[in-house]
Amino acid sequence: MSIKDDEVEVLIGGLAHRGWERYDIDSDLMTPADAWHVELAQTEIKLPPSVDIGAGVQVRVGGQTVLSGLLDEREHSVSKRGHTLMLSGRDAAGVLIDCSAPIFGAQKLTLEQVVANIVRPLGFTKFNISAEKLLMREKVNVEPGDTAWDALKHAAEANGLWPWIDPDGTLVVGGPDYNTPVVDTLVMRYDGKGNNIEQATEKRSQVPRHSKLTVLGQAHAVGLNDGRNNVKGEAEDTGIKTYRPKIVVDFEAISNAIASARAFKLMGDARVMGYELRLVVKGHRTAGGALWTPGQRVAVRCEPLGLDGVYFVMSRRLSGDRNNGQQTHLTLREDGVWALYAHPHARKHRRGKNMAPGKVFDPVGTAH
């Protein structure tokens, strides 16, 4: 597909707006709401009444929808040199971040029922639970002050899942699929043969990582069952050669199994944050013609950085301007490392100076 065919369109009020001089379209599995931004400068710009904040938006690349959401901001400037227009917004998850969750409490709810109670009052009609096995929540409480995104995230995490928005605006609660085939091979060789990487940046950090991570929890006495204060789970990161221990106190870890799952989850999160490979490639599509999108797996052969392996696309940014043309900025993480484990989110905690609802703290008060 040619560059011309990948023109960016912003559909508002049934009208397709094209000819943008600059644009950025983000998508990141770790960021709650994907963002978009377009700019235009002309001698004169006449705005249709439909191009106003709060309007529904579809962003298309080459006729393919890559984002559905709302117009959050409009900036229209006039000078003796002409008019400039900047539009920006987020996908449908923006309302979940901005707005409070409906307050409710219930027992024995499925994840689908919990999600429906949270998102339907905010206008979501399409959502998909992508998981083979789901847990029944004994009790769910959404309290004043909880944002809809936080309530949704907690419900998803309790089943070892994660929420995101598909390009068509469907809310999906699922997880990464590391069985998908590699979509492309990105190359940077010294001899230049087959090179399709314009820029490569590798970042490694030991700051978020620890050689050993211990999760401590407790189980309260219920009925005839005695309480336990020696609940513990451990995980090790063999990639860290120096002694870097960390202890996390999690009062929602009421069994060794939950504590161990939590330890592996935190260790996996640390490994994800400890490695980042950023690539810039020409155009917006893979060699097979698919638009770049988070969740894809890609092979990278970069001689200058000594890389030859498969990586997971955590985020991508489609950008275009007069100077650089159309580019895609990919953020890659280690393949198979970002894992999700079920973790309960009880509303009632033992409280202390280092505790707050819905969060896990280490002994020095750092939230996770």
C-alpha positions, 0 to 999 in steps of 0.5 A: 500500500502506497504512502498516499493510500495511508492518508490520515482521516478524522471523521467527525459528524459524518464528514472526513477531514483530510490533508493534515500537515502533522499528526500523531496517533498513539496506542499503548497497552500499558496506557489507559487511553490512546491519544491522537493529535492533528494539525493544519495551517492554511490561509483560511479555515472554516470549521463545520459546527460538528467539529467541537469538543465532545464530538465522536471521532473516528481516526482512519489510516488508509481507510482503516479505523485505528481509533474511536473516541472523542474530540477533547481539545480544539485550538483555532488560531488566526493571524495575518499569516493565516489560520492554524487548527489543532485537534486532539483527543483520546479513545473511548477509555478517556471517559473512564479515566475522567469520570467516577465509577457508578457506586454499587455493591453486590455479591456473587457477580461474574466479571462480565456483570461487574464490567457492565455495571461500571461501563454501561452508565458511561455509554459503553455498549460493546465489550468483550471478555477474552478469557477461558476461565473467570472467577466469581467475585464473592463481593464487589464494592465500588465506593465514592472517589473511585474512577471508572478506570480504576474500578475496571482495572481492579475487576480485570486484575482480580481475574489476571486480565487487563482492559484496553479499547479496540480501534472500533471502540469495543472494550476488551478485557483480556491479556497478551497472546504470545502464540501469534506469529511474527508479523515482520523482520526489522533489520539494521546491518552494517552493510546496509542490505535489507535495512528497514530500521531508521533508528534504534535505541536500546535501554536497559535499567536495573532500577526497577528490578530486584534479585529476589522479591518477597511478598508477605501477607496474612489471612484473618481468622474466619469461623473455625479457621485460624488466621495466618500471619506467615503468608509468603511468596517469593520470586527471583530474577536471575538476570540481576547478578548483584544482591538487590532484595525487596519485600512487599507487604500485601494484605490482600495476599491471603494465601501462599499461592496468591502471594507467590502469584503476586511476587511473580507478577511484580517481578515480571512487571519489573522486567518489563520496565527494565528493558525497552527497545525503541525503533523508528521505521518508515511508513505505517505497515508491516511487510505483510501490509498490516498496520502496526499495532500493539500486541504484535510480535516482531523479529529484530536483527540489529547488528550495531546493538547486537540484537537478534531475537523476537520482541513484543510490541507494547506500543506504537505511534504513527506520525507524519509531517512534511520533514520526515514523511510517515513514520512508525515509532515502536516500543518493544519489550521482552517477548513473553515477559508481560504476564497477568496473574489474578490478584484480588482487590478487597475494599477493606484493609488493615490500615497503617501509615504505609497502607491505602485502599487498592494499592500495595506498598513496600516497607518504605511506602512505594506504591505498586 
